[in-house]
Amino acid sequence: MITIKTPEEIELLNIAGSIVYDTHKYLQKYLKPGISTLELDKLAHDYIISRGATPSFLNYDGFPNTLCISVNDEVVHGIPSKRKLKNGDIVSIDIGACYKGYHGDSAWSYCIGNISDEEKRLMEGTEKALYAGIEMVKPGNRIGDISKAVESVAKAYNLSVVRELVGHGVGTDVHEDPEVPNYVTNYKGPLLKEGMVIAIEPMLNLGKRGVYLSDNDWTVITSDHQKSAHFEHTVAVTKDGYKILTGE
């Protein structure tokens, strides 16, 4: 069921989203070769707690950590570990924070050191796909308009769209209705209405779109082991457009 949020609820979602955004900014200075993903996880955990919030993902359906940190061919739900980042890695960090019962959710992909021109195309195309989707958010449009915009950018950049994973509503649960696919389907999806809050999150691959679930039952990996990128914002539908809740 899709819930319409009150202005008071959207303000709480905005605070949660701001904490998520600030956590991303806080971590950026640590994103260098040699740091482990578990160290990043601890930094984020302590920072979120210091802001009066709790990590949304910690113990969510049994997930063991604060952050999902996915490196290179890992699409989403990478589990932090002693693995150290190295030059040339692409690392996607998905952060959720809960403030007074309301969630913020945003993922961003970062390059560690130097990456190839092909990988720069992956990063640029995925980020542009996110913002193309966001530009479709306004009352009267449908979820399918977001999907079409995301997929159009992916095609323009010759990137493949992961179909097993989609965006979603956000509220008192970090994952709510409706689903927000990153590709065109036969179903145009529900109408966007003022007060809806959704997470738009393109997950695009440099190679083919196929993925598989790793042995840890969490991490999704590209079937051809080419690199993937993931960009996500939580967005509120306003009277005449949208407001990004996980940005400045």
Biotite code that builds the C-alpha atoms (Angstrom):
import biotite.structure as struc

atoms = struc.array([
    struc.Atom([0.000, 0.000, 0.000], chain_id="A", res_id=1, res_name="MET", atom_name="CA", element="C"),
    struc.Atom([1.302, 3.438, -0.948], chain_id="A", res_id=2, res_name="ILE", atom_name="CA", element="C"),
    struc.Atom([1.152, 5.945, 1.894], chain_id="A", res_id=3, res_name="THR", atom_name="CA", element="C"),
    struc.Atom([0.855, 9.699, 1.469], chain_id="A", res_id=4, res_name="ILE", atom_name="CA", element="C"),
    struc.Atom([3.030, 11.505, 4.001], chain_id="A", res_id=5, res_name="LYS", atom_name="CA", element="C"),
    struc.Atom([1.940, 14.590, 5.896], chain_id="A", res_id=6, res_name="THR", atom_name="CA", element="C"),
    struc.Atom([4.141, 17.718, 5.859], chain_id="A", res_id=7, res_name="PRO", atom_name="CA", element="C"),
    struc.Atom([5.240, 16.821, 9.403], chain_id="A", res_id=8, res_name="GLU", atom_name="CA", element="C"),
    struc.Atom([6.255, 13.339, 8.298], chain_id="A", res_id=9, res_name="GLU", atom_name="CA", element="C"),
    struc.Atom([8.155, 14.696, 5.303], chain_id="A", res_id=10, res_name="ILE", atom_name="CA", element="C"),
    struc.Atom([10.056, 17.018, 7.633], chain_id="A", res_id=11, res_name="GLU", atom_name="CA", element="C"),
    struc.Atom([11.144, 14.002, 9.714], chain_id="A", res_id=12, res_name="LEU", atom_name="CA", element="C"),
    struc.Atom([12.079, 12.135, 6.528], chain_id="A", res_id=13, res_name="LEU", atom_name="CA", element="C"),
    struc.Atom([14.071, 15.184, 5.467], chain_id="A", res_id=14, res_name="ASN", atom_name="CA", element="C"),
    struc.Atom([15.993, 15.194, 8.754], chain_id="A", res_id=15, res_name="ILE", atom_name="CA", element="C"),
    struc.Atom([16.740, 11.482, 8.337], chain_id="A", res_id=16, res_name="ALA", atom_name="CA", element="C"),
    struc.Atom([17.794, 12.137, 4.752], chain_id="A", res_id=17, res_name="GLY", atom_name="CA", element="C"),
    struc.Atom([20.063, 14.991, 5.792], chain_id="A", res_id=18, res_name="SER", atom_name="CA", element="C"),
    struc.Atom([21.805, 12.691, 8.268], chain_id="A", res_id=19, res_name="ILE", atom_name="CA", element="C"),
    struc.Atom([22.355, 10.173, 5.462], chain_id="A", res_id=20, res_name="VAL", atom_name="CA", element="C"),
    struc.Atom([23.735, 12.903, 3.177], chain_id="A", res_id=21, res_name="TYR", atom_name="CA", element="C"),
    struc.Atom([26.045, 14.190, 5.908], chain_id="A", res_id=22, res_name="ASP", atom_name="CA", element="C"),
    struc.Atom([27.266, 10.641, 6.579], chain_id="A", res_id=23, res_name="THR", atom_name="CA", element="C"),
    struc.Atom([28.255, 10.310, 2.918], chain_id="A", res_id=24, res_name="HIS", atom_name="CA", element="C"),
    struc.Atom([30.141, 13.600, 3.126], chain_id="A", res_id=25, res_name="LYS", atom_name="CA", element="C"),
    struc.Atom([31.803, 12.563, 6.390], chain_id="A", res_id=26, res_name="TYR", atom_name="CA", element="C"),
    struc.Atom([33.083, 9.294, 4.885], chain_id="A", res_id=27, res_name="LEU", atom_name="CA", element="C"),
    struc.Atom([34.527, 10.821, 1.723], chain_id="A", res_id=28, res_name="GLN", atom_name="CA", element="C"),
    struc.Atom([37.769, 11.954, 3.325], chain_id="A", res_id=29, res_name="LYS", atom_name="CA", element="C"),
    struc.Atom([38.439, 8.358, 4.391], chain_id="A", res_id=30, res_name="TYR", atom_name="CA", element="C"),
    struc.Atom([37.903, 6.850, 0.924], chain_id="A", res_id=31, res_name="LEU", atom_name="CA", element="C"),
    struc.Atom([41.527, 6.095, 0.111], chain_id="A", res_id=32, res_name="LYS", atom_name="CA", element="C"),
    struc.Atom([43.528, 2.973, -0.728], chain_id="A", res_id=33, res_name="PRO", atom_name="CA", element="C"),
    struc.Atom([44.259, 0.916, 2.380], chain_id="A", res_id=34, res_name="GLY", atom_name="CA", element="C"),
    struc.Atom([41.111, 1.520, 4.418], chain_id="A", res_id=35, res_name="ILE", atom_name="CA", element="C"),
    struc.Atom([38.956, -1.529, 5.037], chain_id="A", res_id=36, res_name="SER", atom_name="CA", element="C"),
    struc.Atom([35.233, -1.585, 4.375], chain_id="A", res_id=37, res_name="THR", atom_name="CA", element="C"),
    struc.Atom([34.704, -2.595, 8.012], chain_id="A", res_id=38, res_name="LEU", atom_name="CA", element="C"),
    struc.Atom([36.535, 0.537, 9.170], chain_id="A", res_id=39, res_name="GLU", atom_name="CA", element="C"),
    struc.Atom([34.204, 2.639, 7.016], chain_id="A", res_id=40, res_name="LEU", atom_name="CA", element="C"),
    struc.Atom([31.241, 0.823, 8.512], chain_id="A", res_id=41, res_name="ASP", atom_name="CA", element="C"),
    struc.Atom([32.355, 1.650, 12.070], chain_id="A", res_id=42, res_name="LYS", atom_name="CA", element="C"),
    struc.Atom([32.910, 5.305, 11.171], chain_id="A", res_id=43, res_name="LEU", atom_name="CA", element="C"),
    struc.Atom([29.409, 5.547, 9.695], chain_id="A", res_id=44, res_name="ALA", atom_name="CA", element="C"),
    struc.Atom([27.800, 3.737, 12.639], chain_id="A", res_id=45, res_name="HIS", atom_name="CA", element="C"),
    struc.Atom([29.320, 6.081, 15.189], chain_id="A", res_id=46, res_name="ASP", atom_name="CA", element="C"),
    struc.Atom([28.500, 9.162, 13.117], chain_id="A", res_id=47, res_name="TYR", atom_name="CA", element="C"),
    struc.Atom([24.838, 8.220, 12.626], chain_id="A", res_id=48, res_name="ILE", atom_name="CA", element="C"),
    struc.Atom([24.458, 7.537, 16.358], chain_id="A", res_id=49, res_name="ILE", atom_name="CA", element="C"),
    struc.Atom([26.116, 10.876, 17.154], chain_id="A", res_id=50, res_name="SER", atom_name="CA", element="C"),
    struc.Atom([23.402, 12.603, 15.103], chain_id="A", res_id=51, res_name="ARG", atom_name="CA", element="C"),
    struc.Atom([20.606, 11.147, 17.212], chain_id="A", res_id=52, res_name="GLY", atom_name="CA", element="C"),
    struc.Atom([19.618, 8.535, 14.635], chain_id="A", res_id=53, res_name="ALA", atom_name="CA", element="C"),
    struc.Atom([20.033, 4.773, 14.253], chain_id="A", res_id=54, res_name="THR", atom_name="CA", element="C"),
    struc.Atom([21.376, 2.802, 11.262], chain_id="A", res_id=55, res_name="PRO", atom_name="CA", element="C"),
    struc.Atom([18.419, 1.629, 9.166], chain_id="A", res_id=56, res_name="SER", atom_name="CA", element="C"),
    struc.Atom([20.172, -1.403, 7.713], chain_id="A", res_id=57, res_name="PHE", atom_name="CA", element="C"),
    struc.Atom([21.733, -2.834, 10.879], chain_id="A", res_id=58, res_name="LEU", atom_name="CA", element="C"),
    struc.Atom([19.830, -6.073, 11.640], chain_id="A", res_id=59, res_name="ASN", atom_name="CA", element="C"),
    struc.Atom([17.316, -5.299, 8.862], chain_id="A", res_id=60, res_name="TYR", atom_name="CA", element="C"),
    struc.Atom([16.141, -8.804, 7.890], chain_id="A", res_id=61, res_name="ASP", atom_name="CA", element="C"),
    struc.Atom([19.339, -9.984, 9.570], chain_id="A", res_id=62, res_name="GLY", atom_name="CA", element="C"),
    struc.Atom([21.788, -7.740, 7.696], chain_id="A", res_id=63, res_name="PHE", atom_name="CA", element="C"),
    struc.Atom([24.853, -7.602, 9.983], chain_id="A", res_id=64, res_name="PRO", atom_name="CA", element="C"),
    struc.Atom([26.186, -4.070, 9.429], chain_id="A", res_id=65, res_name="ASN", atom_name="CA", element="C"),
    struc.Atom([25.408, -0.360, 9.217], chain_id="A", res_id=66, res_name="THR", atom_name="CA", element="C"),
    struc.Atom([26.466, 0.096, 5.582], chain_id="A", res_id=67, res_name="LEU", atom_name="CA", element="C"),
    struc.Atom([26.095, -1.871, 2.395], chain_id="A", res_id=68, res_name="CYS", atom_name="CA", element="C"),
    struc.Atom([29.505, -1.484, 0.749], chain_id="A", res_id=69, res_name="ILE", atom_name="CA", element="C"),
    struc.Atom([29.745, -3.019, -2.708], chain_id="A", res_id=70, res_name="SER", atom_name="CA", element="C"),
    struc.Atom([33.066, -3.055, -4.560], chain_id="A", res_id=71, res_name="VAL", atom_name="CA", element="C"),
    struc.Atom([33.632, -3.378, -8.319], chain_id="A", res_id=72, res_name="ASN", atom_name="CA", element="C"),
    struc.Atom([31.474, -6.281, -9.567], chain_id="A", res_id=73, res_name="ASP", atom_name="CA", element="C"),
    struc.Atom([29.309, -6.230, -6.447], chain_id="A", res_id=74, res_name="GLU", atom_name="CA", element="C"),
    struc.Atom([26.068, -4.463, -7.371], chain_id="A", res_id=75, res_name="VAL", atom_name="CA", element="C"),
    struc.Atom([24.444, -4.062, -3.949], chain_id="A", res_id=76, res_name="VAL", atom_name="CA", element="C"),
    struc.Atom([24.338, -5.408, -0.391], chain_id="A", res_id=77, res_name="HIS", atom_name="CA", element="C"),
    struc.Atom([28.063, -5.905, 0.031], chain_id="A", res_id=78, res_name="GLY", atom_name="CA", element="C"),
    struc.Atom([28.867, -6.829, 3.647], chain_id="A", res_id=79, res_name="ILE", atom_name="CA", element="C"),
    struc.Atom([31.676, -4.798, 5.257], chain_id="A", res_id=80, res_name="PRO", atom_name="CA", element="C"),
    struc.Atom([34.774, -6.851, 6.056], chain_id="A", res_id=81, res_name="SER", atom_name="CA", element="C"),
    struc.Atom([38.538, -6.630, 6.457], chain_id="A", res_id=82, res_name="LYS", atom_name="CA", element="C"),
    struc.Atom([38.799, -6.157, 2.689], chain_id="A", res_id=83, res_name="ARG", atom_name="CA", element="C"),
    struc.Atom([40.894, -3.075, 1.956], chain_id="A", res_id=84, res_name="LYS", atom_name="CA", element="C"),
    struc.Atom([40.109, -0.672, -0.837], chain_id="A", res_id=85, res_name="LEU", atom_name="CA", element="C"),
    struc.Atom([42.763, -0.280, -3.512], chain_id="A", res_id=86, res_name="LYS", atom_name="CA", element="C"),
    struc.Atom([43.561, 2.065, -6.371], chain_id="A", res_id=87, res_name="ASN", atom_name="CA", element="C"),
    struc.Atom([41.153, 1.565, -9.270], chain_id="A", res_id=88, res_name="GLY", atom_name="CA", element="C"),
    struc.Atom([38.245, 0.272, -7.188], chain_id="A", res_id=89, res_name="ASP", atom_name="CA", element="C"),
    struc.Atom([34.707, 1.513, -7.640], chain_id="A", res_id=90, res_name="ILE", atom_name="CA", element="C"),
    struc.Atom([32.920, 1.366, -4.301], chain_id="A", res_id=91, res_name="VAL", atom_name="CA", element="C"),
    struc.Atom([29.201, 1.894, -3.830], chain_id="A", res_id=92, res_name="SER", atom_name="CA", element="C"),
    struc.Atom([28.139, 2.900, -0.322], chain_id="A", res_id=93, res_name="ILE", atom_name="CA", element="C"),
    struc.Atom([24.467, 2.565, 0.590], chain_id="A", res_id=94, res_name="ASP", atom_name="CA", element="C"),
    struc.Atom([23.480, 4.390, 3.784], chain_id="A", res_id=95, res_name="ILE", atom_name="CA", element="C"),
    struc.Atom([20.226, 4.344, 5.722], chain_id="A", res_id=96, res_name="GLY", atom_name="CA", element="C"),
    struc.Atom([19.432, 6.312, 8.872], chain_id="A", res_id=97, res_name="ALA", atom_name="CA", element="C"),
    struc.Atom([16.292, 6.271, 11.007], chain_id="A", res_id=98, res_name="CYS", atom_name="CA", element="C"),
    struc.Atom([15.263, 9.444, 12.858], chain_id="A", res_id=99, res_name="TYR", atom_name="CA", element="C"),
    struc.Atom([12.246, 9.312, 15.172], chain_id="A", res_id=100, res_name="LYS", atom_name="CA", element="C"),
    struc.Atom([10.896, 6.341, 13.234], chain_id="A", res_id=101, res_name="GLY", atom_name="CA", element="C"),
    struc.Atom([11.439, 7.748, 9.728], chain_id="A", res_id=102, res_name="TYR", atom_name="CA", element="C"),
    struc.Atom([14.124, 6.670, 7.270], chain_id="A", res_id=103, res_name="HIS", atom_name="CA", element="C"),
    struc.Atom([16.530, 8.264, 4.824], chain_id="A", res_id=104, res_name="GLY", atom_name="CA", element="C"),
    struc.Atom([18.152, 6.097, 2.146], chain_id="A", res_id=105, res_name="ASP", atom_name="CA", element="C"),
    struc.Atom([20.859, 7.052, -0.335], chain_id="A", res_id=106, res_name="SER", atom_name="CA", element="C"),
    struc.Atom([23.621, 5.227, -2.190], chain_id="A", res_id=107, res_name="ALA", atom_name="CA", element="C"),
    struc.Atom([26.571, 6.754, -3.990], chain_id="A", res_id=108, res_name="TRP", atom_name="CA", element="C"),
    struc.Atom([29.427, 5.283, -5.989], chain_id="A", res_id=109, res_name="SER", atom_name="CA", element="C"),
    struc.Atom([32.982, 6.533, -5.546], chain_id="A", res_id=110, res_name="TYR", atom_name="CA", element="C"),
    struc.Atom([36.213, 5.887, -7.416], chain_id="A", res_id=111, res_name="CYS", atom_name="CA", element="C"),
    struc.Atom([39.329, 5.082, -5.410], chain_id="A", res_id=112, res_name="ILE", atom_name="CA", element="C"),
    struc.Atom([42.338, 6.631, -7.091], chain_id="A", res_id=113, res_name="GLY", atom_name="CA", element="C"),
    struc.Atom([42.458, 6.274, -10.861], chain_id="A", res_id=114, res_name="ASN", atom_name="CA", element="C"),
    struc.Atom([39.856, 4.522, -12.991], chain_id="A", res_id=115, res_name="ILE", atom_name="CA", element="C"),
    struc.Atom([39.659, 3.884, -16.739], chain_id="A", res_id=116, res_name="SER", atom_name="CA", element="C"),
    struc.Atom([37.682, 5.924, -19.261], chain_id="A", res_id=117, res_name="ASP", atom_name="CA", element="C"),
    struc.Atom([35.222, 3.028, -19.539], chain_id="A", res_id=118, res_name="GLU", atom_name="CA", element="C"),
    struc.Atom([34.678, 3.093, -15.810], chain_id="A", res_id=119, res_name="GLU", atom_name="CA", element="C"),
    struc.Atom([34.248, 6.874, -15.883], chain_id="A", res_id=120, res_name="LYS", atom_name="CA", element="C"),
    struc.Atom([31.481, 6.303, -18.438], chain_id="A", res_id=121, res_name="ARG", atom_name="CA", element="C"),
    struc.Atom([29.840, 3.884, -16.009], chain_id="A", res_id=122, res_name="LEU", atom_name="CA", element="C"),
    struc.Atom([29.986, 6.382, -13.159], chain_id="A", res_id=123, res_name="MET", atom_name="CA", element="C"),
    struc.Atom([28.818, 9.353, -15.203], chain_id="A", res_id=124, res_name="GLU", atom_name="CA", element="C"),
    struc.Atom([26.017, 7.460, -16.924], chain_id="A", res_id=125, res_name="GLY", atom_name="CA", element="C"),
    struc.Atom([24.619, 5.994, -13.719], chain_id="A", res_id=126, res_name="THR", atom_name="CA", element="C"),
    struc.Atom([24.621, 9.338, -11.909], chain_id="A", res_id=127, res_name="GLU", atom_name="CA", element="C"),
    struc.Atom([22.978, 11.046, -14.892], chain_id="A", res_id=128, res_name="LYS", atom_name="CA", element="C"),
    struc.Atom([20.366, 8.277, -15.040], chain_id="A", res_id=129, res_name="ALA", atom_name="CA", element="C"),
    struc.Atom([19.487, 9.008, -11.410], chain_id="A", res_id=130, res_name="LEU", atom_name="CA", element="C"),
    struc.Atom([18.911, 12.698, -12.058], chain_id="A", res_id=131, res_name="TYR", atom_name="CA", element="C"),
    struc.Atom([17.007, 11.994, -15.278], chain_id="A", res_id=132, res_name="ALA", atom_name="CA", element="C"),
    struc.Atom([14.647, 9.830, -13.232], chain_id="A", res_id=133, res_name="GLY", atom_name="CA", element="C"),
    struc.Atom([14.297, 12.490, -10.548], chain_id="A", res_id=134, res_name="ILE", atom_name="CA", element="C"),
    struc.Atom([13.363, 15.091, -13.174], chain_id="A", res_id=135, res_name="GLU", atom_name="CA", element="C"),
    struc.Atom([10.262, 13.015, -13.980], chain_id="A", res_id=136, res_name="MET", atom_name="CA", element="C"),
    struc.Atom([8.948, 13.320, -10.420], chain_id="A", res_id=137, res_name="VAL", atom_name="CA", element="C"),
    struc.Atom([5.843, 15.509, -10.291], chain_id="A", res_id=138, res_name="LYS", atom_name="CA", element="C"),
    struc.Atom([2.133, 14.994, -9.634], chain_id="A", res_id=139, res_name="PRO", atom_name="CA", element="C"),
    struc.Atom([0.370, 13.450, -12.617], chain_id="A", res_id=140, res_name="GLY", atom_name="CA", element="C"),
    struc.Atom([3.371, 11.566, -13.930], chain_id="A", res_id=141, res_name="ASN", atom_name="CA", element="C"),
    struc.Atom([3.653, 7.847, -13.325], chain_id="A", res_id=142, res_name="ARG", atom_name="CA", element="C"),
    struc.Atom([6.367, 5.622, -11.914], chain_id="A", res_id=143, res_name="ILE", atom_name="CA", element="C"),
    struc.Atom([6.844, 4.382, -15.475], chain_id="A", res_id=144, res_name="GLY", atom_name="CA", element="C"),
    struc.Atom([7.964, 7.852, -16.553], chain_id="A", res_id=145, res_name="ASP", atom_name="CA", element="C"),
    struc.Atom([10.845, 7.591, -14.076], chain_id="A", res_id=146, res_name="ILE", atom_name="CA", element="C"),
    struc.Atom([11.690, 4.117, -15.351], chain_id="A", res_id=147, res_name="SER", atom_name="CA", element="C"),
    struc.Atom([11.735, 5.281, -18.977], chain_id="A", res_id=148, res_name="LYS", atom_name="CA", element="C"),
    struc.Atom([14.021, 8.229, -18.211], chain_id="A", res_id=149, res_name="ALA", atom_name="CA", element="C"),
    struc.Atom([16.515, 6.061, -16.307], chain_id="A", res_id=150, res_name="VAL", atom_name="CA", element="C"),
    struc.Atom([16.633, 3.405, -19.010], chain_id="A", res_id=151, res_name="GLU", atom_name="CA", element="C"),
    struc.Atom([17.022, 6.007, -21.773], chain_id="A", res_id=152, res_name="SER", atom_name="CA", element="C"),
    struc.Atom([20.187, 7.383, -20.179], chain_id="A", res_id=153, res_name="VAL", atom_name="CA", element="C"),
    struc.Atom([21.518, 3.864, -19.574], chain_id="A", res_id=154, res_name="ALA", atom_name="CA", element="C"),
    struc.Atom([21.075, 3.070, -23.274], chain_id="A", res_id=155, res_name="LYS", atom_name="CA", element="C"),
    struc.Atom([22.706, 6.352, -24.307], chain_id="A", res_id=156, res_name="ALA", atom_name="CA", element="C"),
    struc.Atom([25.765, 5.414, -22.251], chain_id="A", res_id=157, res_name="TYR", atom_name="CA", element="C"),
    struc.Atom([25.717, 1.792, -23.459], chain_id="A", res_id=158, res_name="ASN", atom_name="CA", element="C"),
    struc.Atom([25.179, 0.499, -19.927], chain_id="A", res_id=159, res_name="LEU", atom_name="CA", element="C"),
    struc.Atom([22.961, -2.406, -18.919], chain_id="A", res_id=160, res_name="SER", atom_name="CA", element="C"),
    struc.Atom([20.183, -2.119, -16.332], chain_id="A", res_id=161, res_name="VAL", atom_name="CA", element="C"),
    struc.Atom([19.945, -4.638, -13.497], chain_id="A", res_id=162, res_name="VAL", atom_name="CA", element="C"),
    struc.Atom([16.328, -5.825, -13.481], chain_id="A", res_id=163, res_name="ARG", atom_name="CA", element="C"),
    struc.Atom([16.254, -7.937, -10.337], chain_id="A", res_id=164, res_name="GLU", atom_name="CA", element="C"),
    struc.Atom([16.499, -4.860, -8.094], chain_id="A", res_id=165, res_name="LEU", atom_name="CA", element="C"),
    struc.Atom([14.363, -1.715, -8.066], chain_id="A", res_id=166, res_name="VAL", atom_name="CA", element="C"),
    struc.Atom([13.750, 1.518, -6.213], chain_id="A", res_id=167, res_name="GLY", atom_name="CA", element="C"),
    struc.Atom([11.005, 1.767, -3.624], chain_id="A", res_id=168, res_name="HIS", atom_name="CA", element="C"),
    struc.Atom([8.881, 3.868, -1.346], chain_id="A", res_id=169, res_name="GLY", atom_name="CA", element="C"),
    struc.Atom([10.404, 5.190, 1.897], chain_id="A", res_id=170, res_name="VAL", atom_name="CA", element="C"),
    struc.Atom([8.737, 6.113, 5.187], chain_id="A", res_id=171, res_name="GLY", atom_name="CA", element="C"),
    struc.Atom([8.438, 4.414, 8.554], chain_id="A", res_id=172, res_name="THR", atom_name="CA", element="C"),
    struc.Atom([9.898, 1.372, 6.781], chain_id="A", res_id=173, res_name="ASP", atom_name="CA", element="C"),
    struc.Atom([13.039, 1.735, 4.707], chain_id="A", res_id=174, res_name="VAL", atom_name="CA", element="C"),
    struc.Atom([11.370, -0.280, 1.924], chain_id="A", res_id=175, res_name="HIS", atom_name="CA", element="C"),
    struc.Atom([7.738, 0.514, 1.154], chain_id="A", res_id=176, res_name="GLU", atom_name="CA", element="C"),
    struc.Atom([5.442, 0.512, -1.881], chain_id="A", res_id=177, res_name="ASP", atom_name="CA", element="C"),
    struc.Atom([5.627, 1.395, -4.712], chain_id="A", res_id=178, res_name="PRO", atom_name="CA", element="C"),
    struc.Atom([8.400, -0.364, -6.572], chain_id="A", res_id=179, res_name="GLU", atom_name="CA", element="C"),
    struc.Atom([10.374, 1.922, -8.897], chain_id="A", res_id=180, res_name="VAL", atom_name="CA", element="C"),
    struc.Atom([11.948, -0.091, -11.746], chain_id="A", res_id=181, res_name="PRO", atom_name="CA", element="C"),
    struc.Atom([14.894, 1.284, -13.700], chain_id="A", res_id=182, res_name="ASN", atom_name="CA", element="C"),
    struc.Atom([13.561, -0.070, -17.001], chain_id="A", res_id=183, res_name="TYR", atom_name="CA", element="C"),
    struc.Atom([10.352, 0.173, -19.006], chain_id="A", res_id=184, res_name="VAL", atom_name="CA", element="C"),
    struc.Atom([7.701, -2.436, -18.256], chain_id="A", res_id=185, res_name="THR", atom_name="CA", element="C"),
    struc.Atom([4.221, -3.087, -19.662], chain_id="A", res_id=186, res_name="ASN", atom_name="CA", element="C"),
    struc.Atom([2.828, -1.619, -16.454], chain_id="A", res_id=187, res_name="TYR", atom_name="CA", element="C"),
    struc.Atom([3.056, 2.182, -16.264], chain_id="A", res_id=188, res_name="LYS", atom_name="CA", element="C"),
    struc.Atom([2.812, 2.113, -12.491], chain_id="A", res_id=189, res_name="GLY", atom_name="CA", element="C"),
    struc.Atom([0.852, 4.292, -10.096], chain_id="A", res_id=190, res_name="PRO", atom_name="CA", element="C"),
    struc.Atom([0.322, 8.015, -10.477], chain_id="A", res_id=191, res_name="LEU", atom_name="CA", element="C"),
    struc.Atom([2.682, 10.231, -8.532], chain_id="A", res_id=192, res_name="LEU", atom_name="CA", element="C"),
    struc.Atom([0.869, 12.320, -5.940], chain_id="A", res_id=193, res_name="LYS", atom_name="CA", element="C"),
    struc.Atom([1.972, 15.085, -3.595], chain_id="A", res_id=194, res_name="GLU", atom_name="CA", element="C"),
    struc.Atom([3.206, 13.512, -0.356], chain_id="A", res_id=195, res_name="GLY", atom_name="CA", element="C"),
    struc.Atom([4.594, 10.316, -1.866], chain_id="A", res_id=196, res_name="MET", atom_name="CA", element="C"),
    struc.Atom([8.222, 9.582, -0.958], chain_id="A", res_id=197, res_name="VAL", atom_name="CA", element="C"),
    struc.Atom([10.310, 7.266, -3.120], chain_id="A", res_id=198, res_name="ILE", atom_name="CA", element="C"),
    struc.Atom([13.904, 6.131, -3.500], chain_id="A", res_id=199, res_name="ALA", atom_name="CA", element="C"),
    struc.Atom([15.122, 6.220, -7.093], chain_id="A", res_id=200, res_name="ILE", atom_name="CA", element="C"),
    struc.Atom([18.236, 4.090, -7.522], chain_id="A", res_id=201, res_name="GLU", atom_name="CA", element="C"),
    struc.Atom([19.721, 3.110, -10.874], chain_id="A", res_id=202, res_name="PRO", atom_name="CA", element="C"),
    struc.Atom([22.022, 0.089, -10.690], chain_id="A", res_id=203, res_name="MET", atom_name="CA", element="C"),
    struc.Atom([23.870, -0.093, -13.988], chain_id="A", res_id=204, res_name="LEU", atom_name="CA", element="C"),
    struc.Atom([26.545, -2.465, -15.255], chain_id="A", res_id=205, res_name="ASN", atom_name="CA", element="C"),
    struc.Atom([29.475, -1.910, -17.590], chain_id="A", res_id=206, res_name="LEU", atom_name="CA", element="C"),
    struc.Atom([28.899, -5.376, -19.044], chain_id="A", res_id=207, res_name="GLY", atom_name="CA", element="C"),
    struc.Atom([25.755, -7.490, -19.298], chain_id="A", res_id=208, res_name="LYS", atom_name="CA", element="C"),
    struc.Atom([22.765, -7.036, -16.994], chain_id="A", res_id=209, res_name="ARG", atom_name="CA", element="C"),
    struc.Atom([22.890, -10.545, -15.475], chain_id="A", res_id=210, res_name="GLY", atom_name="CA", element="C"),
    struc.Atom([23.542, -10.913, -11.749], chain_id="A", res_id=211, res_name="VAL", atom_name="CA", element="C"),
    struc.Atom([23.679, -13.657, -9.149], chain_id="A", res_id=212, res_name="TYR", atom_name="CA", element="C"),
    struc.Atom([23.438, -13.892, -5.359], chain_id="A", res_id=213, res_name="LEU", atom_name="CA", element="C"),
    struc.Atom([26.675, -14.703, -3.543], chain_id="A", res_id=214, res_name="SER", atom_name="CA", element="C"),
    struc.Atom([27.056, -17.453, -0.970], chain_id="A", res_id=215, res_name="ASP", atom_name="CA", element="C"),
    struc.Atom([26.455, -15.008, 1.875], chain_id="A", res_id=216, res_name="ASN", atom_name="CA", element="C"),
    struc.Atom([22.816, -14.688, 0.676], chain_id="A", res_id=217, res_name="ASP", atom_name="CA", element="C"),
    struc.Atom([23.107, -10.904, 0.564], chain_id="A", res_id=218, res_name="TRP", atom_name="CA", element="C"),
    struc.Atom([25.596, -9.588, -1.964], chain_id="A", res_id=219, res_name="THR", atom_name="CA", element="C"),
    struc.Atom([24.446, -9.330, -5.589], chain_id="A", res_id=220, res_name="VAL", atom_name="CA", element="C"),
    struc.Atom([27.278, -9.693, -8.126], chain_id="A", res_id=221, res_name="ILE", atom_name="CA", element="C"),
    struc.Atom([27.463, -9.171, -11.894], chain_id="A", res_id=222, res_name="THR", atom_name="CA", element="C"),
    struc.Atom([27.452, -12.492, -13.752], chain_id="A", res_id=223, res_name="SER", atom_name="CA", element="C"),
    struc.Atom([30.307, -11.440, -16.032], chain_id="A", res_id=224, res_name="ASP", atom_name="CA", element="C"),
    struc.Atom([32.213, -9.795, -13.140], chain_id="A", res_id=225, res_name="HIS", atom_name="CA", element="C"),
    struc.Atom([32.381, -6.444, -14.893], chain_id="A", res_id=226, res_name="GLN", atom_name="CA", element="C"),
    struc.Atom([31.961, -3.397, -12.701], chain_id="A", res_id=227, res_name="LYS", atom_name="CA", element="C"),
    struc.Atom([28.675, -1.920, -11.542], chain_id="A", res_id=228, res_name="SER", atom_name="CA", element="C"),
    struc.Atom([27.621, 1.469, -10.151], chain_id="A", res_id=229, res_name="ALA", atom_name="CA", element="C"),
    struc.Atom([24.734, 2.513, -7.903], chain_id="A", res_id=230, res_name="HIS", atom_name="CA", element="C"),
    struc.Atom([23.364, 6.001, -7.237], chain_id="A", res_id=231, res_name="PHE", atom_name="CA", element="C"),
    struc.Atom([20.282, 6.668, -5.109], chain_id="A", res_id=232, res_name="GLU", atom_name="CA", element="C"),
    struc.Atom([18.336, 9.568, -3.633], chain_id="A", res_id=233, res_name="HIS", atom_name="CA", element="C"),
    struc.Atom([15.181, 9.651, -1.532], chain_id="A", res_id=234, res_name="THR", atom_name="CA", element="C"),
    struc.Atom([12.745, 12.108, -3.124], chain_id="A", res_id=235, res_name="VAL", atom_name="CA", element="C"),
    struc.Atom([9.422, 13.620, -2.005], chain_id="A", res_id=236, res_name="ALA", atom_name="CA", element="C"),
    struc.Atom([6.711, 14.497, -4.510], chain_id="A", res_id=237, res_name="VAL", atom_name="CA", element="C"),
    struc.Atom([5.740, 18.136, -3.969], chain_id="A", res_id=238, res_name="THR", atom_name="CA", element="C"),
    struc.Atom([2.790, 20.179, -5.248], chain_id="A", res_id=239, res_name="LYS", atom_name="CA", element="C"),
    struc.Atom([4.630, 21.132, -8.429], chain_id="A", res_id=240, res_name="ASP", atom_name="CA", element="C"),
    struc.Atom([7.609, 18.784, -8.642], chain_id="A", res_id=241, res_name="GLY", atom_name="CA", element="C"),
    struc.Atom([10.017, 17.170, -6.209], chain_id="A", res_id=242, res_name="TYR", atom_name="CA", element="C"),
    struc.Atom([12.346, 17.706, -3.289], chain_id="A", res_id=243, res_name="LYS", atom_name="CA", element="C"),
    struc.Atom([15.485, 15.604, -2.795], chain_id="A", res_id=244, res_name="ILE", atom_name="CA", element="C"),
    struc.Atom([15.523, 14.598, 0.876], chain_id="A", res_id=245, res_name="LEU", atom_name="CA", element="C"),
    struc.Atom([19.031, 13.080, 0.872], chain_id="A", res_id=246, res_name="THR", atom_name="CA", element="C"),
    struc.Atom([20.939, 16.060, -0.548], chain_id="A", res_id=247, res_name="GLY", atom_name="CA", element="C"),
    struc.Atom([21.878, 19.577, 0.409], chain_id="A", res_id=248, res_name="GLU", atom_name="CA", element="C"),
])
